[in-house]
């Protein structure tokens, strides 16, 4: 028994039971398998590069477009209400994940450096297949 498992004279259960064994030595067994509606997939992490779109089959027979990489973003200027297609230079900040910021992953809410200034992404590129953003001052 590890000292971290001891609290007074009580045994504390570990956070994850990776060994598939109970404290008594008995085997843990799932009471059911996973259902089709519980399936998931790896997230598509959009980055800067040539445009690449991935088609994903979704529940109900539909399709979802995921953006693998993007070169341009559709950016709205809130003062003039005009939309322009502007080249993405780099990801400045990504509040979703610090690692995404380092790797340059584009997600909703991240701040992009473009040819005409900074913009905040308002779409979900991994699920929409497009990068939409709004200029920020």
C-alpha positions in Angstrom: 0.0 0.0 0.0 1.3 3.4 -0.9 1.6 6.2 1.6 -0.6 8.4 -0.7 -3.4 5.9 -0.4 -3.3 6.0 3.4 -5.4 8.6 5.3 -5.4 7.7 8.9 -6.2 4.0 8.9 -8.6 4.2 5.9 -7.7 3.1 2.4 -8.6 5.8 -0.3 -9.6 4.6 -3.7 -7.4 5.8 -6.6 -8.8 8.4 -9.0 -8.6 6.0 -12.0 -8.7 2.3 -11.7 -6.4 1.4 -14.6 -5.7 -2.1 -13.4 -9.3 -3.1 -13.7 -9.1 -4.6 -10.2 -11.0 -3.7 -7.1 -9.3 -3.1 -3.7 -10.3 -6.7 -2.7 -8.6 -8.1 -5.8 -11.8 -8.8 -7.7 -12.0 -7.9 -11.3 -14.0 -4.9 -12.4 -16.3 -5.6 -15.3 -18.4 -3.1 -17.3 -22.1 -3.9 -17.2 -22.5 -3.0 -20.8 -20.5 -2.0 -23.9 -20.6 1.3 -25.7 -23.5 2.3 -27.8 -23.4 3.7 -31.3 -24.5 7.1 -30.2 -21.7 7.3 -27.7 -19.0 7.1 -30.4 -16.6 10.0 -30.8 -13.7 10.9 -32.9 -10.5 12.8 -32.7 -10.9 16.6 -33.0 -9.8 18.2 -36.2 -7.3 20.8 -35.2 -7.2 23.5 -37.9 -3.8 25.1 -38.6 -2.5 27.8 -41.0 -1.7 26.4 -44.5 -3.2 25.5 -47.9 -7.0 24.9 -47.6 -7.8 21.3 -46.8 -11.3 20.2 -45.9 -12.3 16.8 -44.4 -15.8 15.3 -44.7 -17.1 13.6 -41.6 -20.2 11.4 -41.5 -22.4 12.3 -38.6 -25.4 10.7 -36.8 -28.6 10.8 -38.9 -26.7 10.4 -42.2 -25.5 13.9 -42.5 -22.1 15.3 -43.3 -19.9 17.8 -41.5 -17.1 19.6 -43.0 -13.9 19.9 -40.9 -11.1 22.3 -41.8 -7.7 20.7 -41.6 -5.8 23.8 -42.7 -6.7 27.4 -43.8 -4.9 30.1 -45.7 -7.7 32.7 -45.6 -10.3 33.9 -43.2 -13.6 35.8 -43.9 -13.3 38.8 -41.7 -16.0 41.3 -40.8 -15.2 44.9 -40.0 -17.9 45.9 -37.4 -17.6 49.6 -38.2 -18.4 49.3 -41.9 -20.2 45.9 -41.8 -18.1 44.7 -44.8 -16.7 41.2 -45.1 -13.3 40.5 -46.7 -11.3 37.4 -47.5 -7.9 38.1 -45.8 -4.8 36.0 -45.5 -4.0 34.6 -42.1 -0.4 35.3 -41.0 -0.3 33.5 -37.5 -2.2 32.7 -34.4 -1.4 35.2 -31.7 -3.4 33.9 -28.8 -5.7 30.9 -28.1 -7.6 31.0 -24.8 -8.9 27.4 -25.4 -5.5 25.8 -24.9 -2.0 27.0 -24.3 -0.6 24.2 -26.4 -2.8 25.2 -29.3 -1.3 28.7 -29.1 2.2 27.3 -29.4 1.2 24.9 -32.2 -0.9 27.6 -34.1 -4.2 25.7 -33.9 -7.2 27.8 -35.0 -10.3 27.4 -32.8 -13.3 29.6 -31.9 -12.2 32.5 -29.8 -8.6 32.6 -30.9 -6.9 35.8 -32.0 -5.4 35.8 -35.5 -2.8 38.1 -37.0 -3.9 38.9 -40.5 -2.6 41.2 -43.3 -5.0 44.0 -42.1 -4.7 43.6 -38.3 -6.0 41.4 -35.5 -9.2 39.4 -35.7 -11.1 37.1 -33.3 -12.4 33.8 -34.8 -16.2 33.5 -34.4 -16.8 30.1 -36.3 -15.7 26.6 -35.3 -13.3 25.6 -38.1 -13.0 22.0 -37.1 -16.8 21.6 -37.5 -17.9 24.3 -39.9 -15.1 24.0 -42.5 -14.5 27.7 -42.7 -12.8 30.4 -40.7 -15.0 33.4 -39.9 -13.7 36.2 -37.8 -14.3 39.8 -36.5 -11.7 42.6 -36.5 -10.7 43.8 -33.1 -9.1 47.1 -32.3 
